[in-house]
Amino acid sequence: SPEMLSNPKLALVQGTLNVVMKQNVTLSCLSEPGSPPVRYTLFKHNQQVSALNRSDWSPALFTLTISSASDVGEYKCKAEYNNSSGGKYSNSLHFTFIEPISKPVLSSPTSQAKEGQNVTLSCFSENGTLPITYLFFKGTQNISPQMTMQKREAAEIFLFIDSLSDFGTYKCKANNSFPNNTKYSNAFNFTLAEERSYSQPLIISLGLILLLLLIGFALAIPFFVIPLYKASE
């Protein structure tokens, strides 16, 4: 009589559980101990995908192409002898899609700054599978450690504007587990805020007062200066 089948083991032998569109993966299903021949059936969401007979102790190999959202989710396999009832089921494997990240946006609450001011830079990629890792640059030099965000939120750094050299061009980059998908942000520049001079409003005020005095004097000539001049003749 054939040896009692054990629960088969479903394993990934090619590809990853985090998949991209049109990716090929290969699963192996093997029950040991067990006496061949054995029939192996692969199920996706409890629906049969494929079945293979093995006349030796080699595993059944199932190659799949993940081409739509219906192809991700839970997979299991079943091992059974022909002409027998029942069978044993394997562990399950779960496939999930990896979404590429979108171009990150680099921004700041203020676009103007002055020397001696603290500023904030934020980098955010709206789309893409989490976690997402961000890195900030000034020119070509990175100015932050890698910041891995587990939630859909921006990475932030705080800068101190110490000199005019800190008004350079800033960028950030983002990447996730999607292969070969690093994206760079827009360029961002702080502009130098104009220092308000306290002497300038004072000069303007004094000029207005002087102008008003001149106008007042000109208006007073017909009423005071000319009569006084005539009276002295």
C-alpha positions as CSV (number, residue, x, y, z in Angstrom):
1,S,0.0,0.0,0.0
2,P,1.3,3.6,-0.7
3,E,2.9,5.4,2.2
4,M,0.7,8.0,4.0
5,L,1.0,11.4,2.4
6,S,2.2,14.3,4.5
7,N,1.1,17.8,4.1
8,P,3.0,19.1,1.1
9,K,5.3,22.2,1.2
10,L,4.6,25.0,-1.2
11,A,7.7,27.1,-1.8
12,L,8.8,29.9,-4.1
13,V,11.8,28.9,-6.2
14,Q,11.8,31.8,-8.7
15,G,10.7,35.4,-8.3
16,T,9.4,37.2,-5.2
17,L,6.2,37.4,-3.2
18,N,6.2,41.2,-3.9
19,V,5.5,41.2,-7.6
20,V,5.3,43.7,-10.5
21,M,3.0,43.4,-13.4
22,K,3.9,40.7,-16.0
23,Q,6.3,39.1,-13.6
24,N,6.9,35.3,-13.8
25,V,7.1,33.2,-10.6
26,T,7.7,29.5,-10.1
27,L,6.3,27.5,-7.2
28,S,7.2,24.0,-6.1
29,C,5.0,21.6,-4.3
30,L,6.3,18.4,-2.7
31,S,4.9,16.0,-0.2
32,E,7.5,13.9,1.7
33,P,7.3,11.3,2.8
34,G,5.0,9.8,0.2
35,S,5.0,7.1,-2.4
36,P,4.8,8.1,-6.1
37,P,2.9,8.6,-8.2
38,V,1.4,11.6,-6.6
39,R,-1.0,14.2,-8.1
40,Y,-0.3,17.8,-7.2
41,T,-2.9,20.5,-7.7
42,L,-2.3,24.3,-7.4
43,F,-5.1,26.5,-6.1
44,K,-5.6,30.3,-6.2
45,H,-8.3,31.6,-3.9
46,N,-9.6,28.0,-3.7
47,Q,-9.9,27.8,-7.4
48,Q,-7.9,25.2,-9.3
49,V,-5.1,26.7,-11.4
50,S,-3.1,23.7,-12.6
51,A,-2.4,20.0,-11.8
52,L,0.6,17.8,-12.4
53,N,1.4,14.1,-11.8
54,R,4.7,13.1,-10.5
55,S,5.9,9.5,-10.8
56,D,9.1,10.1,-8.8
57,W,10.0,12.0,-5.7
58,S,10.6,15.3,-7.6
59,P,8.5,18.3,-6.7
60,A,5.8,19.6,-9.0
61,L,6.8,23.0,-10.5
62,F,4.2,25.5,-11.4
63,T,5.2,28.6,-13.4
64,L,2.8,31.6,-13.3
65,T,2.7,35.0,-14.9
66,I,1.2,37.7,-12.6
67,S,-0.6,39.8,-15.1
68,S,-3.6,41.3,-13.2
69,A,-4.9,42.0,-9.8
70,S,-6.8,38.7,-9.8
71,D,-3.4,36.9,-9.9
72,V,-2.3,38.1,-6.5
73,G,-3.4,36.8,-3.2
74,E,-3.3,33.4,-1.6
75,Y,-2.0,30.2,-3.3
76,K,-2.0,26.6,-1.9
77,C,-1.3,23.2,-3.3
78,K,-2.8,19.8,-2.7
79,A,-1.2,16.4,-2.8
80,E,-3.2,13.2,-3.3
81,Y,-2.9,9.7,-4.7
82,N,-4.9,8.8,-7.8
83,N,-8.1,7.0,-7.2
84,S,-8.1,7.9,-3.5
85,S,-10.3,10.2,-1.5
86,G,-9.1,13.2,0.4
87,G,-5.6,14.6,0.1
88,K,-3.4,16.9,2.0
89,Y,-3.1,20.7,1.7
90,S,0.0,22.8,1.9
91,N,0.9,26.0,3.6
92,S,-0.2,29.2,1.8
93,L,1.8,31.8,0.0
94,H,0.5,35.3,-0.6
95,F,1.5,37.5,-3.6
96,T,1.1,41.3,-3.5
97,F,1.7,43.9,-6.1
98,I,4.5,46.4,-5.9
99,E,3.5,49.8,-7.2
100,P,6.2,52.1,-8.6
101,I,6.6,55.5,-6.8
102,S,5.6,58.7,-8.4
103,K,8.0,61.7,-8.8
104,P,8.5,63.2,-5.4
105,V,7.7,66.8,-4.7
106,L,10.2,68.9,-2.8
107,S,8.6,71.9,-1.0
108,S,9.0,74.3,2.0
109,P,6.5,76.4,3.9
110,T,8.7,79.4,3.0
111,S,10.4,80.2,-0.3
112,Q,12.3,83.2,1.2
113,A,14.9,83.1,3.9
114,K,17.6,85.2,5.4
115,E,20.9,84.4,7.1
116,G,20.4,83.0,10.6
117,Q,17.0,81.5,9.8
118,N,15.8,78.0,10.4
119,V,13.9,76.5,7.4
120,T,12.1,73.2,6.7
121,L,12.2,71.0,3.5
122,S,9.6,68.3,2.8
123,C,9.9,65.5,0.3
124,F,6.7,63.5,-0.6
125,S,5.9,60.8,-3.2
126,E,2.1,60.5,-3.5
127,N,2.0,57.0,-5.1
128,G,4.0,53.9,-4.6
129,T,4.2,50.8,-2.3
130,L,5.3,51.5,1.2
131,P,7.8,51.8,2.7
132,I,9.4,54.6,0.7
133,T,13.0,55.8,1.4
134,Y,13.9,59.5,0.9
135,L,17.3,61.2,0.6
136,F,17.9,65.0,0.4
137,F,20.6,66.7,-1.6
138,K,22.1,70.2,-2.0
139,G,23.6,70.3,-5.4
140,T,25.1,66.8,-5.8
141,Q,25.9,66.3,-2.1
142,N,23.5,64.4,0.1
143,I,22.6,66.4,3.3
144,S,20.6,63.8,5.2
145,P,20.6,60.2,6.2
146,Q,18.2,57.9,4.4
147,M,14.7,58.3,5.8
148,T,12.4,55.3,5.4
149,M,8.7,56.2,5.8
150,Q,6.4,53.4,6.8
151,K,3.3,55.6,6.4
152,R,2.1,57.8,3.5
153,E,3.7,61.0,4.9
154,A,6.5,63.4,3.9
155,A,10.1,63.1,5.0
156,E,11.3,66.4,6.5
157,I,14.7,67.9,7.3
158,F,15.4,71.1,9.1
159,L,18.2,73.5,7.9
160,F,19.9,76.5,9.3
161,I,20.6,79.2,6.7
162,D,24.1,80.1,7.9
163,S,25.5,81.9,4.8
164,L,24.8,82.8,1.2
165,S,26.1,79.4,0.1
166,D,23.1,77.8,1.7
167,F,20.9,79.4,-0.9
168,G,21.8,76.7,-3.5
169,T,19.7,74.2,-5.3
170,Y,18.0,71.5,-3.3
171,K,16.6,68.2,-4.5
172,C,15.4,64.9,-3.0
173,K,15.1,61.4,-4.3
174,A,12.7,58.5,-3.4
175,N,12.7,54.8,-4.0
176,N,10.9,51.7,-2.8
177,S,11.0,47.9,-3.3
178,F,10.0,48.3,-7.0
179,P,13.2,47.4,-9.0
180,N,15.2,50.2,-10.7
181,N,12.7,52.9,-9.9
182,T,14.5,55.8,-8.2
183,K,12.8,59.1,-8.8
184,Y,14.2,62.6,-8.3
185,S,12.2,65.6,-7.3
186,N,11.9,69.1,-8.7
187,A,14.6,71.6,-7.8
188,F,14.0,74.0,-5.0
189,N,15.8,77.3,-4.2
190,F,15.4,79.6,-1.3
191,T,15.5,83.3,-2.3
192,L,17.1,85.9,-0.1
193,A,14.5,87.9,1.9
194,E,15.0,91.7,1.6
195,E,16.0,93.3,4.9
196,R,13.6,96.1,5.7
197,S,15.5,99.3,6.4
198,Y,14.1,101.3,9.3
199,S,15.8,104.5,8.0
200,Q,13.9,104.4,4.7
201,P,10.4,104.9,6.1
202,L,11.8,107.7,8.3
203,I,13.3,109.5,5.3
204,I,10.0,109.2,3.4
205,S,8.1,110.6,6.4
206,L,10.4,113.5,6.7
207,G,10.2,114.2,3.0
208,L,6.4,114.3,3.2
209,I,6.4,116.6,6.2
210,L,8.8,119.0,4.4
211,L,6.6,118.9,1.3
212,L,3.5,119.7,3.3
213,L,5.3,122.6,5.0
214,L,6.3,123.9,1.6
215,I,2.8,123.6,0.3
216,G,1.5,125.3,3.4
217,F,3.9,128.1,3.0
218,A,3.0,128.6,-0.6
219,L,-0.7,128.7,0.3
220,A,0.0,131.2,3.1
221,I,1.8,133.7,0.8
222,P,-1.4,135.4,-0.5
223,F,-2.9,135.7,2.9
224,F,0.0,136.8,5.2
225,V,3.2,137.6,3.3
226,I,1.7,139.9,0.6
227,P,-0.5,142.0,3.0
228,L,2.5,142.4,5.3
229,Y,4.6,143.6,2.4
230,K,1.9,146.1,1.2
231,A,1.5,147.4,4.8
232,S,5.2,148.2,5.0
233,E,5.2,150.3,1.8
